[in-house]
Amino acid sequence: MTRTKQVPELHVGRGTQVGPLTVFPVWSSEPEVTSVSMGVGAQIEAVEREGSPVVGELIVKNTGSTTALLVEGELLEGGWQHRALQHDLILKPGSTMVAPVVCVEAGRWSGERRVHTRHARRASGNVRAAMRSHDNHVRQGRVWSEVSAYDRSMGASRTSSFVDHLDRLHSSNDRPKTPVLDGQRGVIVGLAGQPVLLEIFPSHACLTAGLPDLLAALMLDALASGGPSELTPGRRARRLVERLDGRHTHHSPALDAGSGDTFVLDTQYAALRGVALDDSWVHLTAFNRRHPLVEVS
């Protein structure tokens, strides 16, 4: 029998324009999961596989004393090449697993250190959407294609590295900032007049820590598109939530979330993934399938 889990009730607030992005605060009916750490607060060691490294795999271990959440698109920098996590993972203290990753640096396959650095930075919306392909070969090719598109629109990287583009943004004045409101648990981010994605975090504190890197990654999509800054109307952000409200997601054992469980929902309007721990939602992400700049397969 297929396990299901209902999308929590979500409330969308008034949007704020942050450069080319429109950021809407989101509140969730689900209780906070304060026992989970994420971002730089999670003590995670990520290393290449022993002996012969594999492009699509890294070994991750929770070396801390609290349960850790690693999120879709989190960058693991260094090693033989920069990687990004394919989907959310939950690791209890002391646990180790093989993490599915994609390469976001096509021009390098070498390195002196097996250990990867974690700054808890995120891949862009275009890269994350490309990562959702069900075919391994197609998935990696689409990711490399998206990174190459940033090379063409924003200036070449010596190793076709997504991390290089983030570094350039970090050193410029384009890094976005927006306030986090009392009780807020997530955001809807709009670009070019349409919502791109909805993301719900385990707690208010996790959102506060993780939002700057989420927005910085999406800013790359905005800058690469070269289009004008267009306000996303609030009715469109609310419509994205209304089309998910009360829907039942389905357990996906194919997406191994470690100590957690992955649930998915694919409709003609949205592609949702979420991870739960002990039957409580920990993290949710939904892409707008109708967005003209982000193609979700």
C-alpha positions as CSV (number, residue, x, y, z in Angstrom):
1,M,0.0,0.0,0.0
2,T,1.4,3.4,-1.0
3,R,2.0,5.8,1.9
4,T,0.7,9.3,1.5
5,K,1.2,12.6,3.3
6,Q,-0.9,15.7,3.0
7,V,0.6,19.1,2.0
8,P,0.4,21.4,5.0
9,E,-1.8,24.5,5.0
10,L,0.2,27.4,3.9
11,H,-0.4,31.2,4.1
12,V,1.2,33.6,1.7
13,G,2.0,37.2,2.8
14,R,2.7,40.4,0.8
15,G,5.7,40.2,-1.6
16,T,8.8,42.4,-1.4
17,Q,10.8,43.3,-4.5
18,V,14.5,42.4,-4.2
19,G,16.1,43.5,-7.4
20,P,14.7,41.3,-10.1
21,L,13.2,38.8,-7.6
22,T,9.8,39.1,-5.8
23,V,10.0,37.4,-2.4
24,F,6.8,36.4,-0.6
25,P,6.8,35.2,3.1
26,V,5.1,31.9,3.8
27,W,3.7,30.5,7.0
28,S,3.0,26.8,7.6
29,S,0.4,25.0,9.8
30,E,3.0,22.3,10.5
31,P,4.8,22.6,13.9
32,E,8.5,23.6,13.7
33,V,11.0,20.8,13.8
34,T,13.6,22.4,16.0
35,S,15.6,19.2,16.6
36,V,17.1,19.3,13.1
37,S,20.2,21.4,12.2
38,M,21.0,22.5,8.6
39,G,23.3,24.7,6.7
40,V,26.6,25.5,8.4
41,G,25.1,24.6,11.7
42,A,25.0,20.9,10.6
43,Q,28.3,19.1,11.2
44,I,28.6,17.1,8.0
45,E,31.7,15.6,6.5
46,A,31.6,15.0,2.7
47,V,34.4,13.0,1.0
48,E,35.1,11.3,-2.3
49,R,34.6,7.5,-2.5
50,E,37.7,5.6,-1.3
51,G,40.0,4.3,-4.1
52,S,38.2,5.5,-7.2
53,P,36.0,8.6,-6.9
54,V,32.6,8.5,-8.7
55,V,31.1,11.6,-10.3
56,G,27.6,10.9,-9.1
57,E,28.4,9.9,-5.5
58,L,29.9,11.3,-2.3
59,I,30.1,9.8,1.1
60,V,28.5,12.0,3.8
61,K,28.7,11.5,7.5
62,N,27.0,13.4,10.4
63,T,29.8,14.0,12.9
64,G,27.6,16.2,15.1
65,S,25.3,15.4,18.0
66,T,22.0,16.5,16.3
67,T,20.1,15.2,13.4
68,A,21.1,17.0,10.2
69,L,19.2,18.1,7.1
70,L,21.1,18.5,3.8
71,V,18.9,20.1,1.1
72,E,18.4,19.7,-2.6
73,G,21.0,21.7,-4.5
74,E,23.3,22.2,-1.6
75,L,26.8,22.6,-2.9
76,L,29.7,20.4,-1.8
77,E,32.8,22.4,-2.9
78,G,36.3,21.1,-3.6
79,G,37.3,17.4,-3.9
80,W,37.8,16.2,-7.4
81,Q,35.1,18.6,-8.6
82,H,32.3,20.7,-7.2
83,R,29.0,18.8,-6.7
84,A,25.4,19.5,-5.7
85,L,23.1,17.2,-3.8
86,Q,20.3,15.7,-6.0
87,H,17.7,15.7,-3.2
88,D,17.1,16.2,0.5
89,L,18.9,14.0,3.0
90,I,18.4,13.5,6.8
91,L,21.2,12.0,8.8
92,K,21.0,11.1,12.4
93,P,24.2,11.6,14.6
94,G,27.0,9.2,13.6
95,S,25.2,7.9,10.4
96,T,26.9,7.7,7.1
97,M,25.5,7.2,3.6
98,V,26.3,7.4,-0.1
99,A,24.8,10.7,-1.3
100,P,23.6,11.1,-4.9
101,V,25.1,14.2,-6.4
102,V,25.7,15.9,-9.7
103,C,28.8,17.7,-11.0
104,V,28.6,21.5,-11.4
105,E,32.1,21.8,-12.6
106,A,32.6,20.1,-16.0
107,G,36.2,21.1,-16.6
108,R,38.0,19.5,-13.6
109,W,38.4,15.9,-12.5
110,S,41.4,16.1,-10.1
111,G,42.3,17.2,-6.7
112,E,44.6,16.8,-3.7
113,R,42.0,16.6,-1.0
114,R,39.2,14.1,-0.7
115,V,37.2,16.2,1.7
116,H,34.7,18.7,0.4
117,T,34.0,22.1,1.9
118,R,30.5,23.0,3.0
119,H,29.4,26.7,3.0
120,A,25.8,25.6,2.7
121,R,25.5,27.5,-0.6
122,R,22.8,26.4,-3.1
123,A,22.5,25.7,-6.8
124,S,20.3,28.0,-8.9
125,G,16.7,27.2,-9.9
126,N,17.7,26.2,-13.4
127,V,20.4,23.8,-12.1
128,R,18.0,22.3,-9.5
129,A,15.3,21.8,-12.1
130,A,17.7,20.1,-14.4
131,M,18.7,17.8,-11.5
132,R,15.2,16.4,-11.3
133,S,15.4,14.4,-14.5
134,H,14.7,10.7,-13.9
135,D,17.5,9.6,-16.3
136,N,21.0,9.7,-14.8
137,H,22.7,10.4,-18.1
138,V,20.2,13.1,-19.1
139,R,20.3,14.6,-15.7
140,Q,24.1,15.3,-15.7
141,G,24.0,16.5,-19.3
142,R,21.3,19.0,-18.5
143,V,23.1,20.3,-15.5
144,W,26.3,20.9,-17.5
145,S,24.2,22.6,-20.1
146,E,22.8,25.0,-17.6
147,V,26.2,25.8,-16.2
148,S,27.5,26.4,-19.7
149,A,24.6,28.8,-20.2
150,Y,25.9,30.9,-17.3
151,D,29.4,30.8,-18.9
152,R,27.9,32.3,-22.1
153,S,25.7,35.0,-20.4
154,M,27.9,36.0,-17.5
155,G,31.5,35.4,-18.6
156,A,33.4,32.1,-18.9
157,S,34.7,30.1,-16.0
158,R,38.0,28.4,-16.5
159,T,36.5,25.0,-15.4
160,S,32.9,25.7,-16.3
161,S,32.2,26.0,-12.6
162,F,28.9,27.1,-11.1
163,V,30.7,27.9,-7.9
164,D,32.8,30.5,-9.8
165,H,29.6,32.3,-10.8
166,L,28.4,32.3,-7.2
167,D,31.8,33.7,-6.1
168,R,31.5,36.5,-8.5
169,L,28.0,37.4,-7.2
170,H,29.2,37.2,-3.6
171,S,32.0,39.8,-4.4
172,S,29.5,42.2,-6.2
173,N,26.6,44.3,-4.9
174,D,24.0,41.9,-6.3
175,R,23.7,39.6,-3.3
176,P,20.0,39.9,-2.3
177,K,18.7,40.6,1.2
178,T,15.2,40.5,2.6
179,P,13.8,40.6,6.1
180,V,12.3,37.5,7.7
181,L,9.0,38.0,9.6
182,D,7.9,36.6,12.9
183,G,6.9,32.9,12.6
184,Q,7.8,32.8,8.9
185,R,8.7,29.3,7.7
186,G,9.3,29.7,4.0
187,V,9.2,31.8,0.8
188,I,7.8,31.9,-2.6
189,V,10.3,33.5,-5.0
190,G,9.0,35.1,-8.2
191,L,11.1,36.0,-11.3
192,A,10.0,37.6,-14.6
193,G,6.4,38.0,-13.3
194,Q,5.8,34.4,-12.3
195,P,6.6,32.4,-9.1
196,V,9.6,30.1,-9.6
197,L,9.5,28.0,-6.5
198,L,8.1,27.5,-3.0
199,E,10.4,26.4,-0.2
200,I,9.4,25.6,3.4
201,F,12.1,25.1,6.0
202,P,12.0,23.0,9.3
203,S,12.0,26.1,11.5
204,H,12.1,29.9,11.5
205,A,15.7,29.8,12.6
206,C,16.6,27.5,9.6
207,L,14.8,29.8,7.2
208,T,16.6,32.8,8.6
209,A,20.0,31.1,8.2
210,G,19.3,29.6,4.8
211,L,17.4,32.3,2.9
212,P,20.3,34.5,1.8
213,D,22.0,31.6,0.0
214,L,18.7,30.5,-1.6
215,L,18.1,34.0,-3.0
216,A,21.7,34.4,-4.1
217,A,21.4,31.2,-6.2
218,L,18.1,32.4,-7.8
219,M,19.6,35.8,-8.5
220,L,22.0,34.0,-10.9
221,D,18.9,32.9,-12.9
222,A,17.6,36.5,-13.0
223,L,21.0,38.0,-14.1
224,A,21.6,35.3,-16.7
225,S,18.1,35.8,-18.2
226,G,18.9,39.4,-19.0
227,G,15.3,40.4,-18.8
228,P,13.8,43.4,-17.0
229,S,12.9,43.3,-13.4
230,E,9.2,42.5,-13.4
231,L,7.0,42.3,-10.2
232,T,5.3,39.0,-9.6
233,P,1.7,39.6,-8.6
234,G,0.6,38.2,-5.2
235,R,-2.4,36.5,-6.9
236,R,0.0,34.3,-8.8
237,A,2.0,33.3,-5.7
238,R,-1.2,32.5,-3.9
239,R,-2.5,30.4,-6.9
240,L,0.6,28.2,-6.7
241,V,-0.2,27.4,-3.0
242,E,-3.9,27.0,-3.7
243,R,-3.2,24.3,-6.3
244,L,-1.2,22.4,-3.7
245,D,-3.4,23.0,-0.7
246,G,-4.7,19.7,0.8
247,R,-3.2,17.5,-1.9
248,H,-1.7,14.1,-0.9
249,T,1.9,13.4,-1.8
250,H,3.2,9.9,-2.3
251,H,6.1,8.2,-0.6
252,S,9.1,7.7,-3.0
253,P,11.4,5.0,-1.8
254,A,13.6,5.5,-5.0
255,L,14.7,8.8,-3.4
256,D,16.7,7.6,-0.4
257,A,16.6,10.3,2.2
258,G,18.7,8.5,4.8
259,S,16.9,8.7,8.1
260,G,14.0,10.5,6.5
261,D,11.2,9.7,4.0
262,T,10.8,11.5,0.6
263,F,7.3,12.3,-0.6
264,V,6.5,13.7,-4.1
265,L,3.6,15.2,-6.0
266,D,3.7,16.0,-9.7
267,T,0.8,18.0,-11.3
268,Q,0.5,19.9,-14.5
269,Y,1.3,23.1,-12.5
270,A,3.9,22.1,-9.9
271,A,6.6,19.5,-9.1
272,L,6.8,19.1,-5.3
273,R,9.3,17.1,-3.2
274,G,9.4,17.0,0.6
275,V,11.2,15.1,3.3
276,A,9.7,14.0,6.6
277,L,11.1,12.7,9.8
278,D,8.9,10.6,12.2
279,D,5.9,11.7,10.1
280,S,6.6,15.4,10.5
281,W,7.4,17.6,7.5
282,V,11.0,18.8,7.6
283,H,11.5,20.5,4.2
284,L,9.4,21.1,1.2
285,T,10.2,22.5,-2.3
286,A,7.8,23.0,-5.2
287,F,8.8,24.3,-8.6
288,N,6.3,26.1,-10.9
289,R,6.1,23.9,-14.0
290,R,4.7,26.8,-16.0
291,H,7.6,29.2,-15.4
292,P,9.1,30.2,-18.8
293,L,12.7,30.3,-17.5
294,V,12.8,27.0,-15.5
295,E,12.1,23.7,-17.1
296,V,11.2,20.9,-14.8
297,S,10.9,17.5,-16.4
